[in-house]
Amino acid sequence: MTISLNNYNGYQIAELNQVHFNGLPGIGCYTLAASLDFSINPQLKPVQLRGLQLRLEWGDNSQRLLAIAHPEQAQPVQIPNHNKLIIGFRMALSMAQVEAIEFLRSGANFNLSLWLYSEIVEGNESRAVSCQTTVTIKQSEWIAVLERMGYQETLLLEFGLPQHIAQNSGVVKCVQIARNHFFQGNYNECVGECRKLLEIFKLNPPESSELGTARNKFFDRNERESMTVKERLLILRAAIHHTTNLPHHFREEEQYDYYQARAILHSVLAILPGYGSIK
C-alpha cells in the first residue's frame, strides 16, 4: 500500500514515490528529518494541501507512536504544475526514544509506519484524506542518520580529552570499530573490541601490585571497608575486564544483548583514561 492523494472525484493528484530520512543534531534532543517525494499528475485547477500532518509509528501494527510532524514549508502547500513535489518534515526525538528504537531494531533493518493527513482543496471543492504506508529503513541508512544526529558522539569526545589517548590512532580506531559493531547489533563483537581496548591500556607494575592488594582486601570482610578509592576503582576495572572475556571463549548459549553491550562499552571508555597506560 502506498500513499496516494486523490481529489473529491477520485482523480489521483499525487503519489508517494520515495521517503528519505536524515538526522540533525538538536539541543537536548535529536532531530529526525523525513523527505517525502511525490510524483504529480496534471491538474485542470489549482490544488492545495491544507492541515498537512505526518504521524510516524513503529512499523509492526502495534500503533506505537514515535512522532507527529508538520511540514517545513508554509501551509497550505501548493501542488506544482511540474511532475514532482518534495515535502519535508522534522521531528524532535528524545534520547529515550532513540534508545528505544535502537533496542527494538537490534542492529538490523526495521520498518516505520507513515500516516499522512491532509485536506485536498481544488477550487470550491475539498476532501479530507488519510493515507498510510510502511517503509523499510536499511541498517546502513539508519546508522548514517544516527551519526548525523550526533548520537553517542559524546563518548568519543569525552574519551579523546587526554591528548596521549586522542593522538593514538590505534586506540581511536578500536573505539570506532566497537561503536560500529554496537550500531550494527554485533554485540559480542563490540564487547570483544572493548577487551582489546583494555589490553591496549595495561596497568603499570605499581598498579598491578595495588590491584593484588585490593583483591585481598575485597575478599576479606574485615579488610573491605579499609579499601581506598583507588583500590575500589582498580577492582571495578578488573571486574569490567572479566566481563569482556566471554567473546574470546565463545559459547553459543551466551550472547550479549543491547543493554549489556552498551553498559560494557560505556564502562570501558569511562575507566580507561584514569587507570593504565598505552602499551
ABEGO torsion letter per residue (X at the ends): XBBBBBBAAGBBABBBABBBBBBBBBBGBBBBBBBBBBBBBBBABBBBBBGBBBBBBBAAGAGBBABBBBBABBOBBBBBABABBBBBBBBBBBAAAAAAAAAAAGGBBBBBBBBBBBBBBBEABBBBBBBBBBBBBBAAAAAAAAAAAGBGAAAAAAAAABAAAAABAAAAAAAAAAAAAAAAGBAAAAAAAAAAAAAABBBBAAAAAAAAAAAAAAABAAAAAABBAAAAAAAAAAAAAAAAAAAABBBAABBBBAAAAAAAAAAAAAAAAABEBBX
